[in-house]
Amino acid sequence: RTAGNYTGPYITGDYDVPWQVWYQNGLLSIDRPHVIKMQGTYDNPGRVKITEKFSMGYGFGFVFELAAGAPYNKYYYNTYFDAVTDLRDRRGSDYRLPASSNLDLRANLKFTIVATEVDLVVIVDNILNSREILAVDQRATDTDGDIFVDSTGDSVFAKPLIRQFPRQVQLGLRVHF
């Protein structure tokens, strides 16, 4: 577990905001209690010889990650610091993002022509195109102590700010001579 007492923008929490010290001790935003990572690769050890001067091979691989969601907090407006910095519950105790997963694949074809090797490479990042939430808005109240709302009047608390990047495909060509 990743716990701590990060005091945010204060020089020292003990002197600047002593009423917040108890709340600031808790799980940090990088706490991911369960993470599974797997990766594998295979390269064809024997190339298929097509002619005396031309042969072919292949390879592929994957990277998979599944991680528990990170905790997030509900911050309230602090009139002394004129910022949304106060906690009313222990850090990381009440809210957690959903788990996230990612699967990346890589495949390549290898050609040998005389003494030159040519690799055609395809890499697909986030092949499942999962767009899980990675960060949310943690502001709860505004300067008047009212619920912090956006331009449409909806509460901003826990609205997604960052999601996983979408599926990306990369093509490559590598030549060894």
Residue, then its C-alpha position, 0 to 999 in steps of 0.5 A: r500500500t502507498a500511504g503518506n501525508y502529502t500536505g499539498p501546497y502548504i509549506t508544512g501542514d503542521y503549522d499552516v493548516p493543523w486541522q488538516v493533518w489527520y485528514q492528510n494521512g492516508l492512501l496516496s493517489i498512486d496506490r494500486p494494491h493489485v497489479i498484474k503485468m504479463q508479457g511474452t514474445y516469440d521469434n521464429p527460430g528457423r527461417v523459411k528458406i524460399t530460394e538460395k538468396f531469399s528467406m522469411g521469418y516472423g515474430f510476435g509479442f504482447v504486453f498486458e496490464l491490469a491494475a486496480g483503480a487509484p484512490y481519489n479524494k473530495y476537496y473542499y474550498n479553503t477560504y484562508f488559502d483561496a483554493v480547493t484544498d481541504l479534506r473532510d475525510r481521510r485521504g484515499s479512504d472513500y473513493r477509488l477509480p475503476a480498474s484499468s487494463n491495457l493490451d498491446l500487440r506487436a508482430n513482424l515479418k523478417f525477410t532476408i534478401v542476400a545479406t540484407e535483412v528487412d523487418l516489417v513491424v506492426i504495433v497496436d497499442n491498446i488493441l481493446n480500445s478500452r478508455e478507462i478513467l485515469a483521473v477525475d475532478q476532485r473539487a467539491t465546493d466553490t468559494d461560497g461553500d456551494i457544490f462546485v458546478d460546471s457551465t451546465g449546472d452539473s456537479v464537477f466532482a468525479k467527472p472524468l478528466i483523463r482517459q486511456f489513450p485510444r487504440q493506436v497502430q504503428l507501422g515500421l520498416r527496419v533494414h539491416f545491411 
